[in-house]
């Protein structure tokens, strides 16, 4: 490895202490390597010189060789401009500046050759180029005459005079110093197998390609490398965990499961539900710790599947625990489980922050003596004084709402049986004191109703086995979704009255809690009073995030019980509210919500047998992307299709949950929304490498082993807790 790439950026010409400080603060560039991996966001072909007679206003950027014969100033105030008359030996065209006029007057000379680079247009009825780049033909390098790179800069950099051209000069200077070959990071057999460009050539071509094909090949090599090392780390963690993490063998499908299946099951399981239960049971009898992600769209029956898997654990003498992100959802699970189980001899308890005193003490005792079979709780279950007799299965619902450290704390609640003197201690802490590891690991199931695109799941949850419930229970009618504009309130209100008179309930959702000076959006507090005037005959509840939990739960309960007919809310109802009688979801200022949020909100209706509706209300002024988003919502109810579209529109960095994953993407070039085939190739290649050499000990894999060690310094292994 050549450590010259770790030289400070100040060792390049033109970068003093102030510029170095700005580069580090704004773009994270401290070394030559950082600059090398700061890639252009686009290239423009500068390989051809045009004549003025060839130019048309629908052309992109072009360059013309010629001279300025004269200049003239005109206009006042904002219309003040400088116009140059540019001659290419055959024809004239205008070149116009509205800013930096004094600088142009001082620096640009008449009767001197320039290469003018800009976008042709029309100004004042004449062919013109506004604010072009001007270059001295004698100083133009080969790179600038072919594909010119354009680099992203920030406002602070621009104010300090550091533009894309400045960064281009820095990278050009860097490559002039890199007279040696940049060392490889991939072994030769992979480069040959995949027909990849060398790293040295790829890095040079990513900045200064000679052709579009060369740029494409360079990007493919660099994107593959980014994705490959992520997959290699994830898969090596997963394989190591599978080898080391012993799991309890749940070989019995016994009395409780069979009794429930034959006598208490409220409706027949779908084929998808049966399939995922079989997948989980196969994990549970393997002798390895189950580490599985269960994906299912809203209303697909994940809770019933979770209960049946818990019954398998109970039949094998273990306790189970399900952790939910909110008290409302935890209480809902409690009610659902008790409704399902009815008089079965299974003790189910709830533990939240509001449960205190004797009741809490009784629950803690029941967990320790093993008399509680199922614990349902919020963050309260990870408090230090909550311990289990023998926790065999952990389920985490809406897992993206929990940080990895919180999930880990629950997982550590029972790494050994309760009769062991080292109960609750981690394997690592035992090693420090020389005590013996005696326990097996609880099986882990994480659930989400937020569908995760396949390419993102392979990366964000690549260490997990994935089960998908891709079928809705029979009798469920798809929610009809409509987009209307906010100038039709009377028609909307008439529809609300029809639904309530038919015995149903209605949600109104708003983006803001209270009025904002900066945003012209409807808010919950004002609209609550407005709707009371519009619907004086009905009772209305209001919930939002600024209410005290007790107040919020009380208002929510009124709607759940049917005491109120309308619920006015923010997105606090996005997850976990189950009111089968609610048939209409009205989302005001729908343009302010992302696809995932809109889909989750829509999932609050359509939970009963009646036809349900989701009304997206927006103003007229919508961007093309927003119109596309709302159109997608009206065209499909498929959460996975919506998630794929969301990934393409927004990219992975903005999607909910990615910051909690424990995996830092830091992708410079690859895009999980657009590079799905490369993600699959990277995963297949990582599997190929690890199948042949699990520990990367072969001589051919020395480069991979070194790079993996560097990556593992940066990422804690969270894979064992999903």
Residue pairs with C-beta under 8 A, 6 or more apart in sequence:
1 183
1 706
2 180
2 182
2 183
4 32
4 180
5 31
5 32
5 33
5 36
5 182
6 31
6 32
6 33
7 31
7 32
8 20
8 30
8 31
9 15
9 20
9 23
9 24
9 29
9 30
9 31
9 32
9 34
9 35
10 16
10 17
10 20
11 32
12 32
12 35
12 170
12 173
12 174
12 177
13 173
14 169
14 170
14 173
15 23
15 170
18 160
19 160
19 162
20 30
22 156
22 157
22 160
22 162
23 29
23 30
23 35
23 162
24 30
25 156
26 153
26 154
26 156
26 157
27 34
27 38
27 152
27 154
27 157
28 34
29 35
29 38
32 174
32 177
35 170
35 171
35 174
36 171
36 174
36 182
36 203
37 203
37 668
38 151
38 167
38 171
38 668
39 206
39 207
39 222
39 668
39 669
40 149
40 150
40 151
40 206
40 207
41 150
41 151
41 152
42 149
42 150
43 147
43 148
43 149
43 150
43 209
43 215
44 60
44 61
44 147
44 148
44 150
45 146
45 147
45 148
45 212
46 63
46 117
46 144
46 145
46 146
46 147
46 148
47 145
47 146
47 147
48 63
49 63
49 64
49 65
49 115
50 62
50 63
50 64
51 64
51 88
51 90
51 91
52 64
52 66
52 86
52 88
52 90
52 91
52 92
52 93
52 127
53 90
53 91
55 62
55 64
55 93
55 120
55 127
56 120
57 120
57 121
57 122
57 127
59 119
59 120
60 119
61 117
61 118
61 119
62 117
62 118
62 119
62 120
63 115
63 116
63 117
64 86
64 88
64 93
64 115
64 116
65 88
65 113
65 114
65 115
65 116
65 137
66 86
66 87
66 88
66 89
66 113
66 114
66 116
67 86
67 87
67 110
67 111
67 112
67 113
67 114
68 84
68 85
68 86
68 87
68 95
68 108
68 109
68 110
68 111
68 112
68 114
69 85
69 86
69 87
69 92
69 110
69 111
70 84
70 85
70 110
71 82
71 83
71 84
71 85
71 105
71 110
72 82
72 83
72 85
73 80
73 81
73 82
73 83
73 101
74 80
74 81
74 83
75 81
78 98
80 98
80 101
81 96
81 97
81 98
81 101
82 96
82 97
82 101
82 104
82 105
83 94
83 95
83 96
83 97
84 94
84 95
84 96
84 97
84 104
84 108
85 92
85 94
85 95
86 92
86 93
86 94
86 95
86 116
86 129
93 120
93 126
93 127
93 128
93 129
94 123
94 124
94 126
94 127
94 128
94 129
95 116
95 118
95 128
95 129
95 130
95 132
96 123
96 128
96 129
96 130
96 131
97 104
97 130
97 131
98 130
98 131
99 131
108 114
108 134
113 136
113 137
114 134
114 135
114 136
114 137
115 134
115 135
115 136
115 137
115 140
116 129
116 132
116 133
116 134
117 132
117 133
117 134
117 135
118 129
118 130
118 131
118 132
118 133
119 129
119 130
120 127
120 128
120 129
121 127
121 128
121 129
121 130
122 128
123 130
133 165
135 144
141 172
143 172
143 208
146 208
146 209
146 210
146 211
147 208
147 209
147 210
147 211
147 212
147 215
148 168
149 164
149 168
149 171
149 207
149 208
150 164
151 164
151 167
151 168
151 171
152 164
153 162
153 163
153 164
153 166
153 167
157 163
171 207
171 208
172 208
175 204
175 207
175 208
181 200
182 199
182 200
182 203
183 199
184 191
184 198
184 199
184 200
184 703
185 199
185 225
185 703
185 707
186 196
186 199
186 225
186 228
186 703
186 704
187 700
187 701
187 702
187 703
187 704
188 700
189 700
190 196
190 685
190 689
191 198
194 224
194 681
194 685
196 202
196 220
196 221
196 224
197 205
197 217
197 218
197 220
197 221
198 221
199 221
199 225
201 218
202 217
202 218
202 221
202 222
203 218
203 222
204 218
205 214
205 215
205 217
205 218
206 215
206 218
206 219
206 222
206 669
209 215
209 218
219 669
220 678
222 668
222 669
223 669
223 670
223 675
223 678
224 678
224 681
224 682
226 667
226 668
226 669
226 670
227 459
227 667
227 670
227 675
227 678
227 679
227 681
227 682
228 682
228 685
228 686
229 707
229 708
229 711
230 459
230 462
230 663
230 665
230 682
231 458
231 459
231 462
231 679
231 682
231 683
231 685
231 686
232 686
232 689
232 690
232 704
232 708
233 708
233 711
233 712
233 715
234 459
234 462
234 463
234 663
234 719
235 462
235 463
235 683
235 686
235 687
235 690
236 690
236 694
236 696
236 708
237 463
237 717
237 719
238 291
238 462
238 463
238 464
238 719
239 690
239 694
241 289
241 291
241 463
241 717
241 719
241 720
242 288
242 289
245 288
245 289
245 291
245 441
245 720
246 287
246 288
246 289
246 440
246 441
247 283
247 284
247 286
247 287
247 288
247 289
247 290
247 440
247 441
247 443
248 284
248 316
248 318
248 392
248 440
248 441
248 442
248 443
249 284
249 285
249 286
249 287
249 316
250 281
250 284
250 285
250 312
250 313
250 315
250 316
250 318
250 392
250 443
251 285
251 316
252 312
252 315
252 316
253 281
253 312
253 315
254 315
254 316
255 315
256 311
256 314
256 315
256 344
256 346
257 308
257 311
257 312
257 315
259 344
260 307
260 308
260 311
260 340
260 341
260 344
261 308
264 340
264 341
264 342
264 344
266 304
266 340
267 473
267 474
268 474
269 277
269 301
269 304
270 301
270 469
270 471
270 472
270 473
270 474
271 471
272 300
272 468
272 469
272 470
272 471
273 301
273 304
273 305
273 469
273 471
275 467
276 294
276 305
276 467
276 468
276 469
277 305
277 308
277 309
279 292
279 465
279 467
280 290
280 292
280 309
280 445
280 467
281 309
281 312
283 290
283 292
283 443
283 465
284 290
284 309
284 312
284 313
284 443
289 440
289 441
289 442
289 443
289 444
289 720
290 443
290 444
290 445
290 465
291 443
291 444
291 463
291 464
291 465
291 719
291 720
291 722
292 444
292 445
292 446
292 464
292 465
292 466
292 467
293 399
293 446
293 447
293 448
293 452
293 457
293 461
293 464
293 465
293 466
293 467
293 722
294 302
294 305
294 306
294 445
294 446
294 447
294 448
294 467
294 468
294 469
295 447
295 448
295 451
295 452
295 457
295 466
295 467
295 468
295 469
296 302
296 305
296 447
296 449
296 468
296 469
296 470
297 449
297 451
297 469
297 470
297 472
297 603
297 638
297 639
297 640
298 449
298 599
298 600
298 602
298 603
298 604
298 639
299 472
299 473
299 476
299 603
299 606
299 607
300 449
300 469
300 470
300 471
300 472
300 473
301 469
301 472
301 473
302 447
302 449
302 469
303 333
303 336
304 340
305 469
306 322
306 395
306 397
306 445
306 447
307 337
307 340
307 341
309 393
309 395
309 445
310 320
310 322
310 374
310 393
310 395
311 346
313 319
313 320
313 392
313 393
313 443
314 320
314 346
314 373
314 374
316 392
317 390
317 392
318 390
318 391
318 392
318 393
318 442
319 367
319 370
319 372
319 373
319 374
319 375
319 388
319 389
319 390
319 391
319 392
319 414
320 373
320 374
320 375
320 391
320 392
320 393
320 394
320 395
321 374
321 375
321 376
321 377
321 381
321 388
321 391
321 393
321 394
321 395
321 410
321 413
322 333
322 374
322 375
322 376
322 377
322 395
322 396
322 397
323 377
323 378
323 379
323 381
323 382
323 394
323 395
323 396
323 397
323 402
323 410
324 330
324 333
324 376
324 377
324 378
324 397
324 398
324 576
325 378
325 397
325 398
325 401
325 402
325 575
325 576
326 378
326 575
326 576
327 352
327 353
327 354
327 378
327 549
327 553
328 553
328 556
328 576
328 577
329 397
329 398
329 575
329 576
330 350
330 352
330 376
330 377
330 378
331 350
331 352
332 576
332 577
332 578
333 376
333 397
334 348
334 350
334 376
336 578
337 348
337 374
337 376
338 348
341 348
346 373
346 374
347 366
347 371
347 372
347 373
347 374
348 372
348 373
348 374
348 375
348 376
349 363
349 366
349 372
349 374
349 375
349 376
350 375
350 376
350 377
351 360
351 363
351 375
351 376
351 377
351 378
351 380
351 381
351 386
352 377
352 378
352 380
353 378
353 379
353 380
354 549
354 550
355 363
355 380
363 372
363 375
364 385
364 386
364 387
366 372
367 375
367 386
367 387
367 388
367 389
368 387
368 388
368 389
368 418
369 389
370 389
370 390
370 418
375 381
375 388
379 406
380 386
381 410
381 413
382 406
382 409
382 410
382 413
386 413
387 413
387 414
387 418
387 423
387 424
388 413
388 414
388 418
389 417
389 418
390 414
390 417
390 418
391 413
391 414
391 442
392 414
392 442
392 443
393 442
393 443
393 444
393 445
394 410
394 411
394 413
394 442
394 443
394 444
394 445
395 445
395 446
395 447
396 402
396 407
396 410
396 444
396 445
396 446
396 447
396 722
397 447
398 447
398 448
398 449
398 450
398 575
398 576
399 407
399 446
399 447
399 448
399 722
400 448
400 450
400 656
400 657
400 660
401 575
402 660
403 660
404 660
404 661
404 662
404 718
404 721
407 446
407 721
407 722
408 718
408 721
411 441
411 442
411 444
411 720
411 721
412 424
412 426
413 424
413 442
414 423
414 424
414 439
414 442
415 424
415 425
415 426
415 427
415 439
415 441
415 442
416 422
416 423
416 424
416 425
416 437
416 438
416 439
417 423
417 438
417 439
420 438
420 439
421 435
422 430
422 435
422 436
422 437
422 438
425 435
427 437
430 436
430 437
431 437
441 720
444 720
444 721
444 722
446 464
446 722
448 657
449 575
449 600
449 603
449 639
450 596
450 600
450 639
450 643
450 656
450 657
451 599
451 639
451 640
451 642
451 643
452 460
452 461
452 643
453 640
453 643
453 644
453 646
453 647
453 672
453 673
454 644
454 676
455 647
455 672
455 673
455 675
455 676
455 679
455 680
456 643
456 647
456 652
456 655
456 658
456 672
457 466
458 679
458 680
458 683
459 652
459 663
459 665
459 672
459 679
460 652
460 657
460 658
460 661
460 663
461 661
461 722
462 683
463 719
463 722
464 722
468 640
470 640
475 609
476 606
476 609
477 606
477 609
477 610
477 611
477 612
478 606
478 637
479 585
479 602
479 605
479 606
479 612
479 613
479 614
479 637
480 611
480 612
480 613
480 614
481 602
481 613
481 614
481 615
481 616
481 633
481 634
481 637
482 613
482 614
482 615
482 616
482 634
483 590
483 616
483 618
483 630
483 631
483 633
483 634
484 491
484 492
484 615
484 616
484 617
485 617
485 618
485 619
485 620
486 588
486 617
486 618
486 619
487 620
492 586
492 615
492 617
493 534
493 535
495 584
495 613
495 615
496 506
496 535
496 566
496 584
496 586
497 535
499 505
499 506
499 583
499 584
499 613
500 506
500 535
500 538
500 565
500 566
503 581
504 581
504 582
504 583
504 584
504 610
505 559
505 562
505 564
505 565
505 566
505 567
505 579
505 581
505 582
505 583
505 584
506 565
506 566
506 567
506 582
506 583
506 584
506 585
506 586
507 566
507 567
507 569
507 573
507 582
507 584
507 585
507 586
507 601
507 604
507 605
508 527
508 531
508 566
508 567
508 568
508 569
508 586
508 588
509 569
509 570
509 571
509 573
509 585
509 586
509 587
509 588
509 601
510 521
510 522
510 523
510 524
510 527
510 568
510 569
510 570
510 588
510 589
511 521
511 522
511 523
511 570
511 571
511 588
511 589
511 592
511 593
512 519
512 521
512 522
512 523
512 524
512 570
513 523
513 524
513 525
513 544
513 545
513 546
513 570
514 523
514 524
514 525
514 526
515 523
515 525
515 526
516 523
521 589
521 592
522 588
522 589
524 542
524 544
524 568
524 569
524 570
525 542
525 544
527 568
527 588
528 540
528 542
528 568
531 540
531 566
531 568
532 540
535 566
538 564
538 565
538 566
539 558
539 563
539 564
539 565
539 566
540 564
540 565
540 566
540 567
540 568
541 555
541 556
541 558
541 559
541 564
541 566
541 567
541 568
542 555
542 567
542 568
542 569
543 552
543 555
543 556
543 567
543 568
543 569
543 570
543 572
543 573
544 552
544 569
544 570
544 572
545 570
545 572
547 555
552 572
555 564
555 567
556 567
556 573
556 577
558 564
559 567
559 579
559 582
560 577
560 579
562 581
567 573
567 582
571 593
571 597
571 601
573 601
573 604
574 597
574 600
574 601
574 604
575 600
577 604
578 607
579 604
579 607
580 607
580 608
581 608
582 604
582 605
582 607
582 612
583 605
583 608
583 610
583 611
583 612
583 613
584 605
584 612
584 613
584 614
584 615
585 601
585 602
585 604
585 605
585 612
585 613
585 614
585 615
586 615
586 617
587 593
587 598
587 601
587 614
587 615
587 616
587 617
588 617
589 617
589 618
589 619
590 598
590 616
590 617
590 618
590 630
591 618
591 619
591 622
591 626
591 629
591 630
593 601
594 629
594 646
594 650
594 654
595 629
595 632
595 633
595 642
595 643
595 645
595 646
595 649
596 642
596 643
596 646
596 655
596 656
598 616
598 629
598 633
599 633
599 639
599 642
601 614
602 614
602 633
602 637
605 612
605 613
605 614
606 612
614 633
616 630
616 633
616 634
618 626
618 630
622 630
625 649
628 649
629 649
632 642
632 645
633 642
636 642
646 655
647 655
647 672
647 673
648 673
648 674
649 673
650 673
651 671
651 672
651 673
652 658
652 665
652 667
652 671
652 672
652 673
653 665
658 665
661 718
662 715
662 716
662 718
663 715
663 718
664 714
664 715
665 672
670 678
670 679
672 679
689 696
689 701
689 704
690 696
692 698
693 701
696 704
696 705
696 708
697 705
